[in-house]
Structures are given as C-alpha cells and as structure tokens.
Amino acid sequence: MSEKVRVRFAPSPTGPLHMGGVRTALYNYLFAKKHGGDFILRIEDTDEKRFVEGAQEYIINSLKWCGIEPNEGAGYGGEKGPYVQSERRDLYKPFAEKLVESGHAYIAFDTPEELEQMREQAKQMGLPNWQYNGVTRSSMKNSLSLSKEEVEKRLAAGESYSVRIKMPRNEDIKFQDIIRGWVTVNTNNLDDKILVKPSGMPTYHLANIVDDHLMEITHVIRGEEWLPSAPLHVLLYDCLGWERPKFAHLPLILRPDGNGKLSKRDGDRLGFPVFPLNWVTSEGETYSGYKEAGYFPQAFVNMLSLLGWNPGNNEEIFSLEELIEKFSLERVGKSGARFDPDKTKWFNQQYLRSTSDEELAQMAQSHLTEDFNTTYVAKVCGLMKERATFIQDIVIDGDYFFNDVQDYDEKTVRKKWKDDTPQIMQELLVELEKIEDFNQQNIEAVFSAYLEKNEYGFGKVGPGFRLLVTGKGMGPSMFEICATLGKDKVISRMKEGIEKVNQLKATAE
C-alpha cells in the first residue's frame, strides 16, 4: 500500500465495551500493525442522552488489558486531536453549512412533536414506516418547502432547527467493501437523515465522516450493523468532494445457538461473560468480565481473532505477533460467526498449560488465603495445570496442597472403601513410614512392591490411598502428590483419615 494506513476504533461511551467491539478494535489493530500504520482510538459521544459515566475509562482499560492499545487517540494524545467528539463540536459546523450552501443538505424546523404526529397519521393511513425523504419533505417545515424570507425570519427569531441531508431521488450509490464486494443501494430506499441536531451537536453520520477525513483515515473497519448507513456516508464524502476511505464491514458475532446477534444482555443470562472487564452499573448491578472470570487476555484475544477470520489452515493458537503477521481482511467471512463458550475455555486451558509454573505460582498467590513458598506453589501448579482451565481451578481442585483434608469424596467412599480397605491402608502406611528419602521414585517403588507382595491390583489400593491423602476421587499422580506434600503430612493424613472415613462409611450405610 503506497499511502500510510490509518485506521480508527470509534466506540460510543454508552455503556461497557462488548466483546464484539473488542473484536472490531482487534481487527483494526492487526490491520494497522501488519501494514506499518496507525491505530487510533476516537470516542464518539455525540449521543448525549445515552452517555454513561465511566464508559470511556472502561473502553481504554479494556483495550489495555487486551494488549491492543492505540498509538494515537483518546487517552494517548496525537497530532490529529482532540479525539473525543464532544471536544470537537465547533469543527463540524462549517461542513454542515457547506452542505446546505451547495444544496446537498437543508434546514428543517419540524419539532419532535410534529414529527411524531406525522408518523401517527401515516400509521393510521396504513403506512407504518413513514420517512422524511424526497417524497414527504415538501409537506414538512424546512428550507426547501418554506420561502427564503420565512426561513430567515425563523432563524432570526432563534427557532430550533436541525440540518438534514437532501437525499437525491432514484440514484444508485455504489461502493466496494473489502469483505462483501460491491454494494449498491438506490437512494429511493434512503431517508433524509439528520446531520446536525437542534442542540447544535452533529449526529454520528456527519461527525464520523468529518473526523475520518480530518484524521486521514484510510480504511473504515467496523461492524456489520453500520452497513445500512454506509451509502449515506459514501454520499457525504462525494458531496464534500473528499476521497472515500476503503470500507470493510465485519460479520456479526452470533449467540452459541446461532440464533441472532450476541448481545450485551446474553452473557450472564447464558452463563458466560460478554465484556472484557467487570462492569458495575450506577444501580450497583455487576456484569461479569473475562478478566475477573480468570481468563488470560491472550486467550481472549486469540479466541476473538477467529470469530470471523480464519488463517486458511487448521492452526488455532496464535500470539499477537503471529496474528499481526497472518491477518488479512480478505480472509474475514461475510456470514455471522457463532460464539462458543466451551471453545473459549479451551483456549484459556491451552494458554494456562503453556505458562511456566513460576508465572502460574505468582498468579495463584492472589487466590490463596495465606502465603506459601513460591517454589512449593510452582510445584503444585506444575502438577495441577494439565487438568485446570483457570488459575483458580488449581487452588480449588488442589486445595489439599494448601489446607488439611476436611471432606472426603462421597462417591469414592461409597464405591471404593471396602471392608478390608482400612486394613490395607494400615499395612501401606507401615511401608511408607519406612521410606527415608520420601521422593516420587521411592514412594512408587514401595507402593508397587506392596501390590506385588499381596497380589493386589491398583484399583484395590489406589483409590483408598488417594482418598486419605487428598479427600478426592481423582487427580494427578499420587506419587508426585505425596512427594510434594512431604512424608509428615502424608503419614498424619493417613492415620487420621482411616478412622474418619470409617465413620463416614458407617453413617452412609
């Protein structure tokens, strides 16, 4: 590409950043980095009524957690700022005036009440989808239907007005979308959208066009929900005499069942997060985030990258650097991508397994109620990580490494603790007490010798042994567990446990 690539992620601060928004940011980031370009964060807060306190900070913090930070934009600075639209308010007025003067837009004095009345009348006449357009504008109060004198009189009196695009009649607007190919829409299917609200604040349609032009955006990569607005945006570029950027409209992220778009309300309702970080509403209601649920940011980003894009082979695990190298918009599909919460857990599992035991130990410390030797915790992490999905699983499933055994798995007690098991455990205990160097190899050797001497199968001795030492019915190698816990703990747990399990068995019967 000859020109320098400049892309932007332009969310509205109307609430927490949905994972679909994070994916849009990610694809912009990957595209920019691949082509040596700039990734810009712009906050589009023209919708004053829906503005939510704290949403902008949440967006910035979410991108930081994901590791897809902009190199320019809100919270980062840059030469094309300010990067918050409300701070750019005065920039838009000259462009709105230029559109009116050139005949591509007009002034409309209709009040919200009058517009609602017109919609209601149309509905009663069997026309439920009334639009302000080339057919209806002549019967409304605007600079096209009123005399010049009347318009000037209303303006002089300070009457409230909006600025609307003058959508031409029966023209085809065409543009090429990198993902979807050629898109053609006839203007008869489009209405005269408002460009400047009565408050003087521009709508998204005008503001994003002006900002993209002034910020020299080369590629507009955004969600499919903006595709219906794209013809208007293309028309505005043409009306202002500006070069159009290239467009790419990303497919929707669908619910796990494939029925409809994954929404902000689906997450906790269906049992998984849809936000990168926890979000607490002004009413104190908390929506769960991937960070607090225990996901690695790399796993979250890896999963998101494959919701719509594919590398062209069966590879699934990619670092951010590898994604930058392999990513292309041409490999993004048109159809919606179904979100799979189980697959998302699988991604986290892969990243957890590939993380060093020492790093996991540092992470696990925050989940422990007391301080443990880091080397010891790292050893536990090494033992437990193959069976874990989250860091907290290591602490919860491996609680016997950090606490005395309080409970014994009922199913194992019921099925595996036989009448002769207490005697077998006593005999095994005697053999284990003889071991001087209590390491994995010696424990395994003594255990195997005991089985061979008594002609026992592993199933007759192993489950009871595990139950007494860990309280569990399954887990990692018992020889590694015992070596990690140490001789004193293993022996004392076996001695105390035999009587406890006997009582539990008797009570259950």
Backbone hydrogen bonds, N-H to C=O, Kabsch-Sander energy under -0.5 kcal/mol:
donor,donor_aa,acceptor,acceptor_aa,energy
7,V,38,D,-2.6
8,R,219,H,-0.5
9,F,40,I,-3.0
10,A,8,R,-0.5
14,T,12,S,-2.2
18,H,16,P,-0.6
19,M,274,V,-2.3
21,G,18,H,-0.9
22,V,18,H,-1.8
23,R,19,M,-2.2
24,T,20,G,-1.8
25,A,21,G,-2.4
26,L,22,V,-2.8
27,Y,23,R,-2.8
28,N,24,T,-2.1
29,Y,25,A,-2.7
30,L,26,L,-3.1
31,F,27,Y,-2.3
32,A,28,N,-2.5
33,K,29,Y,-2.8
34,K,30,L,-2.4
35,H,31,F,-1.5
36,G,33,K,-1.2
37,G,32,A,-3.7
38,D,5,V,-2.4
40,I,7,V,-2.3
40,I,38,D,-0.5
41,L,72,E,-2.0
42,R,9,F,-2.5
42,R,40,I,-0.6
43,I,83,Y,-2.6
44,E,11,P,-2.6
44,E,42,R,-0.6
45,D,43,I,-1.1
48,E,46,T,-1.7
50,R,47,D,-0.8
51,F,48,E,-0.9
52,V,13,P,-2.7
55,A,52,V,-1.8
58,Y,54,G,-1.9
59,I,55,A,-2.3
60,I,56,Q,-2.1
61,N,57,E,-2.7
62,S,58,Y,-2.4
63,L,59,I,-2.1
64,K,60,I,-1.9
65,W,61,N,-2.4
66,C,62,S,-2.1
67,G,63,L,-0.8
67,G,64,K,-0.8
68,I,63,L,-2.0
71,N,39,F,-1.8
72,E,39,F,-1.0
73,G,77,G,-2.4
74,A,41,L,-2.3
76,Y,73,G,-2.6
77,G,73,G,-2.3
81,G,78,G,-0.8
85,Q,43,I,-2.6
87,E,84,V,-1.7
88,R,85,Q,-1.9
89,R,86,S,-0.6
91,L,88,R,-2.6
92,Y,88,R,-0.6
92,Y,89,R,-1.0
93,K,89,R,-0.6
95,F,92,Y,-0.7
96,A,92,Y,-1.9
97,E,93,K,-2.6
98,K,94,P,-2.0
99,L,95,F,-1.9
100,V,96,A,-2.0
101,E,97,E,-2.8
102,S,98,K,-2.0
103,G,100,V,-1.2
104,H,99,L,-2.0
105,A,99,L,-1.4
106,Y,164,R,-2.4
108,A,162,S,-3.0
109,F,141,K,-3.0
110,D,141,K,-0.7
115,L,111,T,-2.3
116,E,112,P,-2.2
117,Q,113,E,-2.2
118,M,114,E,-2.1
119,R,115,L,-2.2
120,E,116,E,-2.2
121,Q,117,Q,-2.3
122,A,118,M,-2.2
123,K,119,R,-2.2
124,Q,120,E,-2.0
125,M,121,Q,-1.2
126,G,123,K,-1.6
127,L,122,A,-3.3
130,W,128,P,-0.6
133,N,131,Q,-1.0
137,R,133,N,-2.8
139,S,136,T,-1.8
140,M,137,R,-1.4
142,N,140,M,-1.0
143,S,107,I,-2.9
145,S,142,N,-0.6
146,L,142,N,-2.5
151,V,147,S,-2.3
152,E,148,K,-2.5
153,K,149,E,-2.4
154,R,150,E,-2.3
155,L,151,V,-2.5
156,A,152,E,-2.7
157,A,153,K,-1.7
158,G,155,L,-1.5
159,E,154,R,-2.5
162,S,108,A,-2.5
163,V,196,V,-2.1
164,R,106,Y,-2.7
165,I,193,K,-2.4
166,K,104,H,-3.2
167,M,165,I,-1.2
173,I,171,E,-0.6
173,I,185,V,-3.1
174,K,172,D,-0.6
175,F,183,V,-2.0
177,D,175,F,-0.6
177,D,181,G,-3.2
178,I,247,F,-3.0
181,G,177,D,-2.4
183,V,175,F,-2.9
185,V,173,I,-2.2
187,T,171,E,-3.1
189,N,186,N,-2.1
190,L,187,T,-1.9
192,D,132,Y,-3.6
193,K,191,D,-1.7
195,L,163,V,-4.0
196,V,163,V,-1.6
197,K,201,M,-2.8
200,G,197,K,-2.7
203,T,195,L,-2.6
207,A,203,T,-2.4
208,N,204,Y,-2.8
209,I,205,H,-0.9
210,V,206,L,-2.6
211,D,207,A,-2.8
212,D,208,N,-2.2
213,H,209,I,-2.1
214,L,210,V,-2.9
215,M,211,D,-2.7
216,E,213,H,-1.2
217,I,212,D,-3.0
218,T,6,R,-2.3
219,H,6,R,-1.3
220,V,246,K,-3.3
221,I,219,H,-0.8
222,R,220,V,-0.6
222,R,248,A,-2.1
224,E,250,L,-1.5
226,W,223,G,-2.0
227,L,224,E,-2.1
229,S,226,W,-0.8
230,A,226,W,-1.0
230,A,227,L,-0.8
233,H,229,S,-1.9
234,V,230,A,-2.9
235,L,231,P,-2.4
236,L,232,L,-2.4
237,Y,233,H,-2.0
238,D,234,V,-2.1
239,C,235,L,-3.0
240,L,236,L,-2.1
241,G,238,D,-1.0
242,W,237,Y,-2.7
246,K,218,T,-2.7
247,F,176,Q,-0.8
248,A,220,V,-2.3
250,L,222,R,-3.1
250,L,248,A,-0.6
254,L,252,L,-0.6
254,L,337,A,-3.0
255,R,260,G,-2.4
258,G,255,R,-2.3
260,G,258,G,-1.2
262,L,253,I,-3.2
263,S,261,K,-0.6
266,D,263,S,-1.2
267,G,263,S,-0.6
269,R,265,R,-0.6
270,L,266,D,-2.3
270,L,267,G,-0.9
271,G,267,G,-1.1
272,F,267,G,-2.0
274,V,288,S,-0.7
275,F,288,S,-0.8
279,W,287,Y,-2.5
281,T,279,W,-0.5
281,T,285,E,-3.1
284,G,281,T,-1.9
287,Y,279,W,-3.1
290,Y,275,F,-1.9
291,K,276,P,-2.6
293,A,289,G,-1.5
294,G,290,Y,-0.5
294,G,291,K,-1.4
295,Y,290,Y,-2.4
300,F,296,F,-2.2
301,V,297,P,-2.6
302,N,298,Q,-2.5
303,M,299,A,-2.5
304,L,300,F,-2.3
305,S,301,V,-2.4
306,L,302,N,-0.9
306,L,303,M,-0.8
307,L,304,L,-1.8
308,G,306,L,-1.5
309,W,305,S,-0.7
310,N,331,R,-1.4
318,F,316,E,-0.6
323,L,319,S,-2.3
324,I,320,L,-2.2
325,E,321,E,-1.9
326,K,322,E,-2.1
327,F,323,L,-2.5
331,R,328,S,-1.3
332,V,329,L,-1.8
333,G,308,G,-2.9
337,A,252,L,-2.8
338,R,336,G,-0.5
339,F,254,L,-2.2
344,T,340,D,-1.8
345,K,341,P,-1.6
346,W,342,D,-1.9
347,F,343,K,-2.2
348,N,344,T,-1.8
349,Q,345,K,-2.4
350,Q,346,W,-2.2
351,Y,347,F,-2.0
352,L,348,N,-2.5
353,R,349,Q,-2.5
354,S,350,Q,-1.6
355,T,351,Y,-0.6
355,T,352,L,-0.9
360,L,356,S,-2.4
361,A,357,D,-2.1
362,Q,358,E,-1.6
363,M,359,E,-1.8
364,A,360,L,-3.0
365,Q,361,A,-1.5
366,S,362,Q,-0.5
366,S,363,M,-0.8
367,H,364,A,-1.9
368,L,365,Q,-1.3
377,V,373,N,-2.4
378,A,374,T,-2.6
379,K,375,T,-1.9
380,V,376,Y,-2.1
381,C,377,V,-2.6
382,G,378,A,-2.3
383,L,379,K,-1.6
384,M,380,V,-2.4
385,K,381,C,-2.4
387,R,384,M,-1.6
388,A,384,M,-0.5
388,A,385,K,-0.6
391,I,294,G,-0.5
393,D,390,F,-1.1
394,I,390,F,-0.9
394,I,391,I,-0.9
395,V,391,I,-1.1
396,I,392,Q,-2.7
397,D,393,D,-3.1
398,G,393,D,-0.5
398,G,394,I,-1.1
399,D,396,I,-1.2
401,F,398,G,-2.3
402,F,399,D,-1.3
403,N,399,D,-1.9
409,D,471,G,-2.2
413,V,409,D,-2.2
414,R,410,E,-2.7
415,K,411,K,-2.4
416,K,412,T,-2.9
417,W,412,T,-0.8
417,W,413,V,-1.0
418,K,416,K,-1.3
421,T,418,K,-0.9
424,I,420,D,-2.0
425,M,421,T,-2.7
426,Q,422,P,-2.0
427,E,423,Q,-2.2
428,L,424,I,-2.4
429,L,425,M,-2.4
430,V,426,Q,-1.8
431,E,427,E,-1.6
432,L,428,L,-2.5
433,E,429,L,-2.1
434,K,430,V,-0.7
434,K,431,E,-0.7
435,I,432,L,-1.3
438,F,436,E,-1.0
439,N,437,D,-2.4
443,I,439,N,-2.5
444,E,440,Q,-2.4
445,A,441,Q,-2.4
446,V,442,N,-2.4
447,F,443,I,-2.5
448,S,444,E,-2.7
449,A,445,A,-2.3
450,Y,446,V,-2.1
451,L,447,F,-2.1
452,E,448,S,-2.5
453,K,449,A,-2.7
454,N,450,Y,-1.8
455,E,451,L,-0.8
455,E,452,E,-0.6
456,Y,451,L,-2.4
460,K,457,G,-1.6
461,V,457,G,-0.8
461,V,458,F,-1.0
462,G,458,F,-3.2
465,F,461,V,-2.1
466,R,462,G,-2.6
467,L,463,P,-2.3
468,L,464,G,-2.2
469,V,465,F,-1.8
470,T,466,R,-2.9
471,G,466,R,-0.9
471,G,467,L,-1.3
472,K,466,R,-0.6
481,I,477,S,-2.3
482,C,478,M,-2.7
483,A,479,F,-1.9
484,T,480,E,-2.1
485,L,481,I,-2.6
486,G,482,C,-2.4
490,V,486,G,-2.0
491,I,487,K,-2.7
492,S,488,D,-2.4
493,R,489,K,-2.5
494,M,490,V,-2.1
495,K,491,I,-2.4
496,E,492,S,-2.6
497,G,493,R,-2.4
498,I,494,M,-1.8
499,E,495,K,-0.7
500,K,496,E,-1.4
501,V,497,G,-3.1
502,N,498,I,-2.0
503,Q,499,E,-2.1
504,L,500,K,-2.2
505,K,501,V,-2.7
506,A,502,N,-2.2
507,T,503,Q,-2.4
508,A,504,L,-2.1
509,E,505,K,-1.6
